[in-house]
Amino acid sequence: MPRSYVHEARKRVGPKRARIRPIIERLERAHPDATIALRSESPLQLLVAVMLSAQTTDVNVNRVTPALFAKYKRPEDYLAVPREELERDIYATGFFRQKARSLRGTMKMLVEEFDGEVPRSIDELVRLPGVARKTANVVAAELGNPQGIVVDTHVRRLSQRLGLTRQEDPVKIERDLIKLVPREDWGRFPHLLIWHGRRVCIARRPLCEVCVINDLCPASRV
Ligand code: SF4
């Protein structure tokens, strides 16, 4: 897109600080069901589901976890079986060897250092083997203590299209969003962008004509 056109488009929609509130409010109305797609019923199940979701779809993880959670109820249960057995039980989520290693390392640390409980802070969560910042962010936010903003492929694409960031790197995008999005919305905001990205602002063919924020978006095609 030529620079002058981008500049014109940004001018047309106004500064991002003035747009962020209406963007959030309209997306909330458009996607009242926007929540995490991974199914879990406890902090431990949530942590496991998020760890398994790396490099695969949430649908795939949701197919595997009912049987997994019925069999492995406590951190100790993941350590009580041979590693190969756990690998078989999570095989369908892909990268099963690496994920089994991470799960066992995490469960060991939960037992030894956290009394078998899932910690709530990002600093503690990222100490768990195989738990990267993105996983920690998702878990902390779902447990009611968001300390950052999760940036996945949808959040990245929509933040750029909406002119909320000019960055490419997820860490830098998160930094921009943290400055812009009100703290009480840190947990919900990524879900709104993710669901809007799946349903409307699709990567290859954004449906700008039916988008509820097209007048607030410098990338709008209408
Ligand atoms: S107007 Fe188009 S590009 Fe902008 S958020 Fe909506 S669908 Fe995406």
Residues whose N, C-alpha, C, O or C-beta is under 5 A from the ligand:
A	BS01	SF4	R161 V200 C201 P206 L207 C208 C211 I213 N214 C217 A219 S220 R221
